[in-house]
Amino acid sequence: MASNSEKERQIEPVGQSFVRFGSWERLAGNARFCADIEMEGMAFLVAVRSQRHHALIKSVNSEKALSSRGCLGVFTSADIPGKNRFGIINKDQFLLAENKVRCIGDPIAIVAGETLPDAQKAARLVQVSYQELPSVFDPEEALRPDAPKIHDNGNFLGNRIIRKGSPEEAFRNSDVVVERYYETSHVEHCYIEPDAGVAFVDHDGVVTIFASTQNPHYDLKDVCDLLALDESKVRIIQSPTGGGFGSKLDLNTQGFVGLAAWILKRPVKMVYTREEAFLCTAKRHPLKIWYKSGATRDGRLMAADVRIIGDTGAYASYGLAVVSRSAVHATGPYEIPNLNIESKFAYTNHPMAGAMRGFGVPQIAFAHESQMDLLAQALDMSPVEIRLRNSLRVGSQTATGQQLHASVGIAKTIEAVKPYYEKARKQAPALKPHLKYGVGVASMLYGIGNTGVQNPSTAQVELLKDGSITLYSGAADIGQGSTTVLAQIAAQELNMDPLAIKLVIADTGRTTSAGATSASRQTYISGNAVLDATKKLKDVLVTHAASKLKASRSRMRLEPGFVYDMENVQNKASFQELASIMSRTGTPLKWQGFFDPDTTPLDPVSGMGKPYATFAYATHVAEVAVDTLTGEVQVLRVSAAHDVGKAINPENVRGQIYGGVVMGLGFALMEEFEPGKTESLKDYHIPTCADIPEIVPIIVEDFEPTGPFGAKGVGEPALIPTAPAILNAISDALGSRIYKLPANLERVLAAAILSKES
């Protein structure tokens, strides 16, 4: 046990709400986003994009464009020196279309101009002739043998099957069976900063690219392949990034600016317009979900039969990850012994769907949480009670047969919001007669990191000769605050102020890979890598300090900039002194950490396996007022309890919850991208300040023993329970249910009319 004097010397950065690094610069307008970068001699790029859903390219005529004032070049697939193929999992995308376009927005050429207007004018002069091909837009139709082929190998992207127990027998033995069909729509990311990239060739011949990106090291590999260059000849640096939510995992501007800079040997910039982002960046996958649930009279879940069909659009992106994650999470945070689940995705001629905050879990949560309320209604049970009765616990098995050993906080999150639910039930506000008040609850689990595949991260910590500490991490911070959290983890181990740590972040020329900023993985996985590196450095510091101070290692303690003897606190060695000793003795000053979660692949036949090392859990309670005359829904309050293991930065966690709830509200009520119709924010509705309800964030800490200081993650979980909680609240208000998202004015009004008629 630490003495009082020792406690006084401990800083304890973990658990403190440090302001996110870079916040003041952004608030003051001093942050230099990619679009803000200016360089002497900079050229500007504009893409020529397909106006057809599906067609052969007969010809591309650039003569008029090349003769226009200020045009520096028109580049097509013929100008790509390397492999014109890239993609996150499947290499099925083309930087520039070769002989065929598969959706509206496919890039056919890029045009470089002395000014942006020059490039825009020249791009309009590029003439493309097409031969139309049949198109297919429904994923079920796309999987038929006679459907038009989008790719040479057909339209089937992939599937995930989970078989467990004897579901047919379990349904026969169930007292209540509920079977419904659910549907979700395409959703646009709408991050505040559209995609941007800047590239130049430096004096060493290195193609250097600044980009608004979530995964610079993955970008590096694809750009190298496109340009036929070694990784030493390409450098990707993440610029301050104004949101991503998954779409900036894809290679958007990086390949275009890298190619143009390599050819022109001058700096180039490309910034998407908002309309261009709507046209050609990835969307949330629309899903069709058939869901059958069985339960006993006392509310015990017996079986689930789930069929999911997803539309991945013209290219795979993260589609295969969403295939698996939607199936694995189809049962929610509940123990169901008998399962038959299949998730199947198809290519269509729609815009590409990819990663978007939750990777398919928000869609499937809408279905499984609606099913839980329908079961509760059929059994005359409280929606809270049926969730508590079936919640996963320590010792429970997930859908894939994974046994849970620790940090299973779902019941704690339900208990945390239960008072808010009960109070809302008892103290419903007085509303006008045409306004109906409703309360809904919804829960979720979310596997941290990638599904059943290797998912490593690395980090480095360096002791400089002046005694200062530098942390190197490839983890891209896109506004979620991961850089601050990683610094807090390192600072906790070294007992120092996080603000004293120098940071080098997301630069392929100076950092090693930390994997993608996705799947809520950076706190848990990269945090563990940082902790591993820091422990190694600490061990070396303690060893050399003990030698210098002629004291036992067990007596060594750290304080900012020093290692001291706990039995004689005046007997201490500075980090600077120790750095000098280490340099003289040839001891490394820079140490690398590594972490790869303990997972196993899913069996291709049964779906059994250990896809995640740990899970986050959450429960939300939503209160709504529904206007039965107009269909308008006002969300009054959302109480949101999240098990994060340990809140490294509590205010950062609360911020994630606030943002997740607002995004979930949009998903629930208004966001619907209609391919071929939606063009901009003029016809795509997102929540504004007027729509934001009271949000009550509740942090639940169920310590995760494998996490850095017990932490898991919260970025994506923050969104997931909101929409189903709101939909359950609408159903509670109206007495009828909506089965397709979003619950827009028309759908709510139809449900209200149906309720009156019944």
KATA-V984611 format. One record per backbone hydrogen bond with DSSP energy under -0.5 kcal/mol. NH is the residue of the N-H (numbers start at 0). CO is the residue of the C=O. Records with the same first field share a line. If there is no record, write none. Layout:
# KATA-V984611
NH=CO / CO
This chain:
# KATA-V984611
6=2
7=3
8=4 / 5
9=6
14=647
15=12 / 647
17=15
22=19
25=21
26=22
27=23
28=25
29=24
30=24
32=30
33=239
35=32
36=32 / 33
41=38
42=266
43=112
44=268
45=110
47=108
48=46
49=105
54=100
55=130
56=98
57=55 / 128
58=128
60=126
61=59
65=61
66=62
67=63 / 64
70=67
71=111
72=111
74=109
76=96
78=75
79=76
80=78
81=225
82=224
83=81
84=82
85=92
88=316
91=89
92=85
96=106
100=54
104=49
105=102
107=47
108=47
109=74
110=45
111=72
112=43
113=69
118=114
119=115
120=116
121=117
122=118
123=119
124=120 / 121
125=121 / 122
126=60
127=125
128=58
130=55
132=53
141=137
142=138
143=140
146=143
149=147
153=150
156=154 / 344
157=344
159=342
161=340
162=605
163=338
169=165
170=166
171=167
172=168
173=170
174=294
175=294
177=292
179=290
181=288
182=738
183=286
185=672
186=283
192=241
193=191
196=269
197=209
198=267
199=207
201=199 / 205
204=201
206=204 / 232
207=199 / 205
208=206 / 234
209=197
210=236
211=195
212=210
213=247
218=214
219=215
220=216
221=217
222=218
223=219
224=220
225=221
226=222
227=223
228=223
232=229
233=230
234=206
236=208
237=505
238=210 / 236
239=31
240=476
241=239
242=240 / 477
246=243
248=245
249=246
251=249
256=252
257=253
258=254
259=255
260=256
261=257
262=258
263=259
264=260
267=198
268=42
269=196
271=194
276=272
277=273
278=274
279=275
280=276
282=351
283=186
285=310
287=308
288=181
289=306
290=179 / 288
291=304
292=177
293=302
294=175
295=299
298=295
301=293
302=293
303=337
304=291
305=339
306=289
307=341
308=287
309=343
310=285
311=309 / 345
312=345
313=349
314=311
318=315
320=317
321=317
322=318
323=319
324=320
325=321
326=322
327=323
328=324
329=326
331=328
333=330 / 331
334=389
335=333
337=301
338=163 / 336
339=303
340=161
341=305
342=159
343=307
344=157
345=309
346=154
347=312
348=135
352=311 / 314
353=282
356=244
358=355
360=357
363=359
364=360
365=361
366=362
367=363
368=364
369=365
370=366
371=367
372=368
373=369
374=370
375=371
376=372
377=373
378=374
379=375 / 376
380=375
385=381
386=382
387=383
388=384
389=385
390=386 / 387
391=332
394=403
395=392
397=401
400=397
403=395
408=406
412=408
413=409
414=410
415=411
416=412
417=413
418=414
420=416
421=417
422=418
423=419
424=420
425=421
426=422
430=428
434=431
435=433 / 625
437=623
439=621
441=619
443=617
445=615
447=613
448=518
451=449 / 610
456=594
457=512
458=592
459=471
460=590
461=469
462=588
463=461 / 467
466=463
469=461
470=501
471=459
472=470 / 503
473=457
477=475
484=480
485=481
486=482
487=483
488=484
489=485
490=486
491=487
492=488
493=489
494=490 / 491
495=490
499=496
500=497
501=468
503=470
505=472
507=235
509=506
510=506
516=213
517=515
520=517
524=520
525=520
526=521
527=523
528=524
529=525
530=526
531=527
532=528
533=529
534=530
535=531
536=532
537=533
538=534
539=535
540=536
541=537
542=538
543=539
544=540
545=541
546=542
547=543
548=544
549=545
550=545
554=551
555=552
556=563
558=561
561=558
562=572
563=556
564=567 / 570
565=554 / 563
567=564
570=567
571=569
572=562
574=560
577=573
578=574
579=575
580=576
581=577
582=578
583=579
584=580
585=581 / 582
586=581
590=460
592=458
594=456
598=596
599=609
602=607
606=602
608=399
610=608
612=447
615=445
616=642
617=443
618=640
619=441
620=638
621=439
622=636
623=437
624=633
625=435
626=624 / 631
627=433 / 625
630=626
633=624
634=632
635=622 / 633
636=622
637=693
638=620
639=637 / 695
640=618 / 638
641=697
642=616
643=641 / 699
644=699
645=643
647=645
651=648
652=648
653=649
654=650
655=651
656=652
657=653
658=654
659=655
660=656
661=657
662=658
663=659
664=660
665=661
666=662
667=663
668=664
669=665
670=665
671=669
672=185
673=671
674=672
676=673
677=673
682=679
684=669
690=687
691=687 / 688
693=635
695=637
696=694
697=639
699=641 / 697
701=699
702=700
703=709
704=702
706=703
708=706
709=706
710=707
711=643
717=713
718=715
719=715
720=716
721=718
722=718
723=719
724=720
725=721
726=722
727=723
728=724
729=725
730=726
731=727
732=728
733=729
734=730
740=182
742=667
743=741
747=743
748=744
749=745
750=746
751=747
752=748
753=749
754=750
755=751
756=752
757=753
